[in-house]
Amino acid sequence: MFGFFAQKVFEMDILRCDDDHLDIDFHYCPLVKAWQKQGCSDEQIAMMCDHAMCGDRGIGECFGVELDLPGTIAKGDPTCQLRYVRR
């Protein structure tokens, strides 16, 4: 499902994976770390993260599911919580 390197880089935990749900927690985001090192504000990081998540939303659309984001590292949460749901 997810490559070895992606799982290691993002420190991913797959919490649920069935026909209607894919719940993943990411414990690390290299994008957020890079933006922080560049001196971006919290508001800028949250905006850029939202734009970067367009790719994840597009992946969901390809599989007929929607992406919910109950929490993101960019907004100060301890994990990015990606929840793909078939509606």
Stockholm file with secondary structure:
# STOCKHOLM 1.0

chainA/1-87         MFGFFAQKVFEMDILRCDDDHLDIDFHYCPLVKAWQKQGCSDEQIAMMCDHAMCGDRGIGECFGVELDLPGTIAKGDPTCQLRYVRR
#=GR chainA/1-87 SS CCCHHHHHHTTEEEEEESSSEEEEEESCCHHHHHHHHTTCCHHHHHHHHHHHHHHHHHHHHHTTCEEEEEECGGGTCSSEEEEEECC
#=GC SS_cons        CCCHHHHHHTTEEEEEESSSEEEEEESCCHHHHHHHHTTCCHHHHHHHHHHHHHHHHHHHHHTTCEEEEEECGGGTCSSEEEEEECC
//
